[in-house]
């Protein structure tokens, strides 16, 4: 499908047997051989060394600037900048969770807990469990935790079944989506602490201790550097913009794409490609979105290092064209328009009283 197409991939492409293997193995096996032949799954230590150093330098520099600026409303600009730094820590945690940085699981978990729990204030174990379930069943109405209709409904079927808060918000969710994102940072922190009592957590005491250290330092530094009023303003701006940034990075990946229902039978390749959207934009978008703008390739090859995704996208796009599999990519602003249109459309049953 052309990147300039005015419509999303058509569902009728699923009418044939989407799990039929062909000579040479499954479609995914054929694509995997092309990817492996170019070494795109090999680790990139130089890239990640530079990226980690840049993010850590920005993190340390931000806290130094907090005290250097002193009692000034310019601190709100710093709060905005620090929201970007914290989001980049989250994106780095994401790569660690997928073992894009290290081959060894232990190294990935240590790095992930430092970046997520200690520096960002989000539980690595809780988020990794949720994200793994998302990768297994992207946009599946019943199995993907990222399209759970607790607050926002993601399909008209969910809208017809909505109750409580989701039913109230669903009527006007396209207009409320960005305001709701301002609470996403707080939501991540709340769910991180709540998950400590869950059986899914492998190291609850360690993760809990790291979270406590993070928030003690976070609040302690802000209130030590600023008067109470400015401190609360700093925290409000930082958390609100962190939530918006994270939402603006993750929402284009799948929102508004094919929603999978239990009756659909899709092989792995089509399940990942048809539910994912790539975002064009060059180096700036790659940096801002941490490589997640190549969402199709990331879902097909989760352990692929970020700098290899661009070339992988070229190979995957060519392969999908050969197999007549709809492959969708668009610009960032257009992706947001599609998301808002989808949210408005899925809320229609609630507005019409169906």
N, C-alpha and C positions, 0 to 999 in steps of 0.2 A: 504494500500500500504506500502510496506517495506520502511523504511527510507533509505535503501541502493539502492533503485531502481534507474536505470540510466535515467528514464524518468519521466516527470511530470504526474499528474493525467490525465487520458484519458477522453476527452470530451464525447465519446460515452456513458458514464455512465449516461448522461442526457437524453437519448433517451426515457426512460420511463416517466410516469407522475410523475414529481418530487414534485408535491404539494399534492399528494394523502394522506389523513390522514389515519392512521391505528387505530385499537382498542386501547383504552387508550389515545386517543388524537394524535396530530401531533407528528412527530418525535422529533421536538424541545421540545415539552411539556414533552415527555418521558425523554429526556436527562436532562431537567431542574429539574425534580423531583429527579433524581439521584444526581445532583449537590447540590440542596438545602438540601437533606437529610444529607449531610456531612458538612453542615454549611459553604460552601466555599464562600458564598456571604456576610458573616458577616464581619463587619469592623475590621481592625487590628490596633488599636491605638498605641500599643507599637512599632510595625514595623515602622509606619510612623513618630512617634516621633523621633526615632533613625535616620531614613533616613533624615528627615528635618534638624535635628541638625548637622549631618555630612556634608550635602551640604552647609548649612549656615556657618559652621566653615571653610570649604574649601574656600568659597566665601570671607569671611572676611580675612582669612589667605593669600589669593592671593593678595589682595590689600595691606595688610601689607608688604608682600614680595616685592611688586613693589617699595616701598620706601626704604626697607632694602637693596635691591640689588644695587640701585642707578644707576649711569652711567656705565652700563655694557652690553655687548652683551649677557650675560646670561639671560637677560630679554626675549629673544626670546624663551627660554625654559619655562619661566613662562607664556608667551603668549600661548604656546601650552597647558600647564597645565590648564590655565584658560578657554581654549576652551572646555575642558572636563567638567569643573565646570558649565559653561554656558549651555552646552548641558544637564547636569543633572538637571539644573533648568527647562529647557524645558520639560524634561521627568516628572518632578514633577508637572509642570503645566498641563501636559496631564492627569495625574492621578486625579488632582483636578477637571479638566473639566468634567471627567467622574464620579465624585462623588464617587471615590474609597476611599477617605480619610475621608470625612464628609458625614453624611446623609443629612444635611441641605444645600439647594441650596445657601443660603446667605453666609454661611461659606466657601463653595467651591469657590464662585465668589470672595470673599475678598482675600482668599489665592491665587487664580489663578492670580488675578491682581497684587498682590505683587510679586509673583514669576516671572510671565511673563513680565508684563509692567515695573515694577519698577526695578527689579533686572536683567532681561535678555534683555529687550528692544524689546519685541514683544507684539503685541496687543492680549490680551486674548480673547476679544470678536470676533475679526476678525477670529482668528485661530479656535476658538471653533465652529463658524458657518460653516467654511469650513470643519472642521473635522467631524462634525455631518453629513453633506451631503455625505462625503466619507463613513461613517459607514453605511448609509442607502443603498448605491449602490456601494459597492466596485468593482473596475475595470470595471464599466459600462462605455462604450465608450462615452455616451452622458450625464451621470448624475454625474459621479465621478469627482470632481474638481482636484483630484490628478493625473488623466490621461488626463488632458486637453492638447491637442497637440499644444500649443502655441510655445514651443521651441523644445521639444522632442516628437516624435510620438511613440505610444505604441501599435499600431496594423498596419497591412499592409493596412487595409482600411483607417485608418487615414493618412498613408503615401501617398496613392494615391490621397487624398484630400488636402494634405499639400500645403501651399503657404508661400511665404516670408521666414522669418527666419527659421521656422520649416522645410521647404523644403531644405534649404541649410544645416542646421545642421543634418537633418535626414539621409543624405547620409553617414555620418561618425560618427553618434551619439555614437556608442559603444566606439570609441576612445576619444570622447569629453566629455563623461559623467562625469568623475572625475574632469577634469578642470572646467566644468560648476558648479559642486558642490562647488567649492571655492567661488562662488558668492551667494550661498544660504543664508548665514547670512545676506548679504546686501539686498537680495530679501525679506527676512522676515521683515526687518526694513522698507523697502520702502513700501511694501504692508500694513504694520501696520499703517503707517501715511496716506496712500492713503484711507484706509478704514474708517478713522475718519469722512469722509463726506458721508459715505454710510448709507442708512436707516436701514441696518441690525444692526448697533451699538446701544446698549441700553444705554451706558454711554460714549458717545464720548468725552465730556469735561474732565471727570475724567480720561479716558484712555489716552487722549492726554496729559494731565498735567503730568501723571505718566511717559509717554514716554519722555517728555521734561526733566523732572528731571533726568531720567536715563541717557540720552545722555549728558546732561550738566555735570553730575558727572563723567561719563565714559571718555569723552574727557578731562575734567578738570583734573582728577587724572593722566591720562597718560602723558599729556603735562606738568603737574606740576612736575612729577617725572623724566622725561627723556628729553634730548635734542631733538630738532625737528626731526632730522633724525632717531634716535632710536625710537622715539614715533611713527612715521609713520610705521617703520618696525614692531613694536610691534602690532599696529592695523592691519596691513596687515596679519601677521602670525595668529593672534587671530581670525580674521574674516574668513580667508581661511580655517583654520583647524576646526573651528566651523561648517562651511558649510559642509565640508567633513564628519565630525563625524555624524552630523544629517542625512545626506544622507545615510551614511553607516548603520545607525540604522533603518531608515524607508524604504529604498529601498528593503531589503530582504522580507519585509512583504507581498508584493503583486506583485512586478514587475516580469514578466516572468510567472505568473500564468494565469489561465483562464481569458480571456477578455470577458465580458458579452455584448451581443448585444441586441437591443430592442426586437427581436423576441424570445429570450430565455425565457422560463417560469420555474423559479426556486422558490422553497419554501425558507423560511428564512434560515433554517439550511444549505441547499446545497449552497445557494448563498454565505454564509459566509465561509464555509469550502473549497469549490472548488476554491475560489479566493485567499485563504490565504496560506502562507507557514510558518511553524514553523522552528526555528533554534535551533539545539542542542548545548550543550557546557558546561552545568553545571553552577556553581555559578558565574564564571567570565563573561560568556555571559549574565547571568541574570542581573548582576550589570551593565555591559556596555550598555546593550540594555534596561534597566529599565523594564524588563518583557515583552517587545514587541516581544521578540523571541517566546513567546506563542501567536502568532497572531491569530490563529484559535479560541482559547478560549477567547481571548480578544474581538474578534468581536462577538462571541456568547453571551458573558456576559460582556459588557463594564464596568459595575460598580464593577466587581469582583476585590478585592485588589490584588496587585501584588504577594504577597507570597502564595496565594491560586492557582495561575495559573498552577503550576507544577502538583499538584494532579488533577486539572480539566483536564489537558491534558491527563492523564492516563485514566480517565473515558471517555473522548470524543473519544480518539483513540479506546477504546474497543467498544463503542457504534457504531462508524462509521463502524467498522469491521462487527458488527452484521447486519447492514443495507446495507452493500456493498456500502458504500460511500467512494470514494477515499480520503484519509487523507495523507497529504504530509509534511514531515519534512526532514531536511538535515543539514549538517554542515555549518558553516558560510562561509568558503572559497568557498565551492561548490555553495552556494546560489549566490555569486557574479559571478561565472562563468556562471551560468544559466541566470543571469540578463544581462550580456554582450552578451551572445549568443542570447538572445531574442532581445536586442536592434539592434544587427547586422542583425538579420533575418527580423525584422519589417522594417528596412530601405532599404531592397532589392528592392522594387518597385521604389524607388527614384534613386538608382544606375543603375537600368536597363532601366530607362526611361518609366516605365509603366504609 
